[in-house]
Every structure is written in structure tokens, then in C-alpha cells.
Amino acid sequence: MHRAGTIDPGRVIDWGRTAEDYAQHRAGPPASFFQRLLDLGVGLPGQRILDLATGTGALARSFAAQGCRVAGTDIAAGQIDMARRLADAQGLQVDFRVAAAEQVVFPAASFDVATANQCWLYFDVARTLQALRAQLVPRGLLVIGHFSWLPREDPIARASEELVLQFNPAWRGADWSGAVPELPGWPDQGVRVRSRFVYDEPVGFTRDGWRGRMRACRGVGATLTAAEVADFDQAHAQLLDRIAPARFFIPHRIDAHLFELA
């Protein structure tokens, strides 16, 4: 959970409330993302990886399936519970713990790499980097990634966002331009960019699948009451019946920065 007003003014964000939809409809980045990281030396068998704000463990479980030794932390207990259930169902060993990214949870030099996908905006940067230096090996790597639809390029995504704003005007996640900066928007914190990539990939959905994906977004399932989520979902179903075919693709932009911590 996050304090009211820190991201979307006046709203408290609790990802645990959307764990079911998150697990089913937010499977994480596509296989191409992990292959690109592997080409850059992240995700190698035996590599020790800490996944921050792991959610339902999409990245953590993917890395574990590649033979990495993985731990994942998240502040939402409901998300961690779901992550454990999904890892157990897949027969994967991941050390999931309830903790904030800013906390030091593991001993010194426990990890070679830390990952933070679609979550860095929620963290206190200085405190998180301090905690990572306490848990990573010297000159360890930090991977910050995103996997985001492009509303300015797709009418279905744009119309869905407009509906979210009708139910939650405080939501600040709408109308992303698609711009990915070369450098992070935070001041120098003793890190250097070792590599980065940006590319687009279409992601296929059914109407029901896209409804689930939107329910699992911050502006809906993690913020609204259960009754409000149900009302939004009903309105969204009616909208999609009017504007969307039974199956369609939404363009997504995928990016990652690989940082070396001094």
C-alpha cells in the first residue's frame, strides 16, 4: 500500500486488492524481454536476482525457470501470497517476502542483480539505492524496466483509459506519450548506465482478457472499491462490445535500463 496522494492525488493504492486479476491478466513482459536481458548477461543460470515490487512474481518466476536463484519482495502481502501460490504450482523455488524496496532484507552481497519492472516510480530512489548497495555484490546491476501499452497509437487503449478517468479522475497513468528517456529522471546517485533497449511489440487480447487487464491496472483494481470496480467493468464490457473485435492487438512499448551501482 502507498500513502494517499503520493501517486494519484487523494487515492490510496493497494495492489493486494487486485491480486487475482493481476495473476491472471498481467503475465509480465513477453519472452523477447527476457531474451534481450539474457543477451546482456542478465538471467544467466545460477545468477542471484532480487526482484523488487515483484507483484505476483512474473519476473521472479521467469528468472527462476531460467535457472537463476531468485528472491522477490513486495509491500503488498496479498501479492506475495499469490506469487508463492503460482511458484508452487510451477514447481519453482523463489524466496518471496513482504517488504518495501527501501528495506534491507537480505545479507550483504546476496545478489548479483536487482530488477524493478513497472514499479520504480513508487520508490524513494535514494533509500532504495542505499538498500540495494547493502544487498548486492560490489558493482552489482540494477535493471529498471517497463511494459506499457501505447494509448496514442491505439483507439481501444485510448477509449479504455478515458473510461477509467470517468471512474477515477485522479488516475495519472493515462495518455502516456511513449517517450523513454536515455537517462533516468532522478539526479545522479552514483550509478552509470551500462546498457538500455527500447522496442515495440503487439500483445493479443480477447475482450474478456483486456477487461481483466484494465481491472488490474492501478487506476481501477488497486484503487477503487469493489463496487466501483464492478461498475467500471460492466461499463467497459459495453464499451468493448461497441468498439472492439472479439480478438485484437494492443501495441506495447518495452524498455529497460541496466545500471551498474558504484
Disulfide bonds with the S-S distance in Angstrom:
none
